[in-house]
């Protein structure tokens, strides 16, 4: 009898937990649209400025990452100007308080800059890496809507994020 009660309790609690789970799918095209809408992004410091524009989003199933190819325009020390393209990879993280997903751990995989001497490329890569990390971490790639009841319920706990078949599969819940 005791085993039946425990089994029934476990079954009911698993059903209650599933009742508060919210599954969401964001396609690569939807993510592209959201990321494109937040561009161009600009980071200015005393000695340099970087503008990131024209992003192309790629969801990478093998590593569960997001790839971002973007144009870069930069000015260093006020007179050295360059333009190029960067291949950036990172992950998606969720901020429950903000109900938003952010591009995190941005790493430049490749960088090509015209009109800048090659000797400056390592320094430029470090500057852009730092600027990208800060700019992308502040701007959500997806945010839940406050007027959607499912979104309000789902804001609490991220259970998983997975990249599969050119889609971002997200499971959220309250437990």
Helices and strands as residue ranges (DSSP letters): H 2-19, E 21-27, H 28-37, E 41-44, E 48-60, E 65-76, E 80-95, E 100-114, G 118-120, H 121-138, E 142-143, H 149-154, E 157-164, E 167-173
